[in-house]
Amino acid sequence: MPELPEVETTRRGIATIMPGRPLRKLAVYEPRMRWPVPADLSERVANRVVQSCERRGKYLLLIFEHGTMLIHLGMSGSLRRVQLDEPRRKHDHVEWLFDDARFLLHDPRRFGAVLWHDNQEGSLLEHPLLVRLGVEPFGPDLTPAFLHDRFKGKRLNIKQALLAGDIVVGVGNIYASEALFRARIHPMTPAGRLSLKRCERLCESIRATLSDALTSGGSTLRDYVNATGNPGSYFDIHAAVYDRENKPCKACGALIRRIVQGQRATYYCPRCQRH
């Protein structure tokens, strides 16, 4: 699944092209996605200027004067720029056409979404898909004290607490394993048992892990490509534990272990991350 670094990398790519340009045509070839694409969306945005390209959690936000288009890449989707005359591929479901630029949403599983929030409906941040999201990992609201306070009394293990997304967004399954390794926290540790000091380490590790991924353009897992159609290289370079079961820890040499938490694979070092 495209995680926050992949989505932010995509946002940065489209943000160099879309803003300030009128969207000449939005073509919806397959409206049956996770939620149906609004039937009148093409008419709503035809020839309207994209003011900016933003992100909240894993939602891309195309800001127009009269509303916002929300885009989610689903489990295996990508939004990429293509040549004006390039043939559509199978599973290219939505197309954004500008005067001299063209983008296609590729989503084989159709778990993604293209939705609309009109300004007359109130604040965008109160949209049902955004209102319960946690703080942004690079924002000022993510502090050790904030984590410590939100974790209080939680028996849920720290890995699952991070994945929930209601405390901090963007720490998906892959990056959670990496961040917990950096912080030297065992993934089965109850969130409520983390001290303020360990929350400080976790804050730093979350930011460092996601920052490294952003620098490298995201992961190379499955078929993720960024807005220019190129894969990232994060796990070719930086992965310390993810997908390294029975390989030696890069820090201590102990064999990396794999467990399943909430039907998701977790990787950790039993020596560096003692329970």
Phi, psi and omega in degrees: 000132174302125181260184185305315179299323178293319180291318179294323176298319176297316180301314181298325179293311182287336181289346176274354187234311190289315187302138179086358182248142175284136175278105185290325183204135168247113181254122179254111182267337178215101182279350185273082178250201182305316168236142183302137173294130181307134186297331182260013186297319180301318180290326182297326188249358182301125178065016175267145185277131172285121182275322179197164177241112184243181178213142169226116187059232179258019176260125170280139183235114174264112186269124173247168181298328187253000180172189185225134173268126179259128182234128175239137185274358175067214184275327186213026184273167175207149175243114188229152174276138179228166176295152183299330182254012181287131179296145174291145174267164171302138180078010168275103193262333183222142183232134174250119183244120174252178182302318184226025179208150184215136181231146178232137173267116180255122186211085184303324184269349181058037174266358179278188183204148169227109188232174182227137173236113180280143180301332180291346180275001178106194184297135178300323183291348176267004177301141183306330181277347184247335193295331183261007180289146178287187182287158177284139185295334180261002181274167182290344183284340179276104179229160176303319180295322178297312180299313182301319180292317182287335179278345185306130176078358182278123175273345178301138180296154188298325179299313180292325178296324177289320182291335185300327176080359181268353176255308175221138182268158169092354180265076181286184188304314183295308185287337177295316178300318182291318181294320179294325176296314179300323182277355181059044179244128178292136184294343179270358180297127175301134184303324182291349180268356181287128176285167177300323180296317179289329174295326176296315178297320181294318177303310181297320183290321177300311181296317182294318181295312180291326178295317177299319180294320178297318180300325183268359176084022179093193183265172175251015182291144178052229187244029180295132169227154181273191187294342178262002179088008181257143176285158174277184183220017187306309186281345171291336189249314197252342189302125179263323183229328188299131178061030181238033180306133179067012172260154184291139175299136181289346180263320187233347178092351177294154182284132179293138180251158179234131173230169178245126178233120181058038180067017177240141180286136176236137179240139181203164176258121183293341180268315180285333182240071183288143183276000000 
